[in-house]
Amino acid sequence: GLVLAGALVSVGPGVAAGAEPAPVTITTPVDASAAAAAAAPTAPLSGATLKRLQQLSREHSRLSAQTGGGGLNALQQLYTNAKRAAEGGDFGAAIALYSELAERAPEFAPAFSNRANVLVAQQRYAQALSDYTKALQLAPLASDAWVVHLNRASTLTQLGRANTLDPTVQAAVQAALDADPNVIRALPERSSWSELALRDLAIATQLRGGVSASEEAVLLVNRAVVNASVGRWDAATVELQRAVEKSANDVQPFWLEYALLLYEKGRVPDAVAIANRVAAKFGSVDDVNAVLALLEFDQGNLANAETRWSALQRPRQFRSRAALSNDRHWPPRAIETLARFQKLTD
């Protein structure tokens, strides 16, 4: 089925030392003034400091005989086994193996960043945040540090969506943030999460430098996700529009979220055109049919709306206001239109 940006966190598999982990992509909305303040670039590093951090990052991004106990071959095999377990979906084994690697090679940054990816897959976001932060402390200028910042931004966004007040989680998050000088200090309230996430995305952009069109689209989508998560629909729409322009000939799942944002802004014909392009590529998928059903209903085409709705395999997933808002991240106008078309539960 279609995986919407913002509906699911995708976790990249473990990677070899020196390679880049796959970005974790989530989707969310932010207003321009808050974004500008949160995304202010970090101060440039002095030459001596830069060289020292580059050297430390290289040392902490590879295994060596000096990295930890047990011998280099044993550590490399442990790392390989952990990656295989993660790639095979055996997350429990992967976490156990990465934890052993982190204990035996406590300065090896990929042990922490890859374990964080697996923790995200298990929705253990506070622990993942701590691991991403540890990886960035060890190797702040590693070749994959931009992806770690990107993934940490996604994790912060998920924590912000949960808006958890659990004191244990709050303490773990604050400890992780306090340990990292690159992150804005802020209370973990919903509005603050978005600023922290945008800050990480700004640093990711800085570290990556000349990004490809696909990499820029990933960063734009993630910024849109952050903004959408706190209801900053204008900023989210702008970010997704730019991301769509980067892939104008290659329709992606996040285009459907762009269609919903266009609808939120009253641009109904544009929303319909974008949603139809998604449908042409991804076929009869519940998310697509639900969006097209509400758009048909909005335009007074009740028969077409009913046809689209009847094609849903799991219509109950779209009959809860809370699920549409919190899980699928639909903007308010779409939810209200669907509520006029179908009976929704609170």
Summary of the structure (lengths in Angstrom):
residues: 346
radius of gyration: 21.2
end to end distance: 25.9
largest distance: 70.2
contacts: 1198
relative contact order: 0.12
helix: 65%
strand: 2%
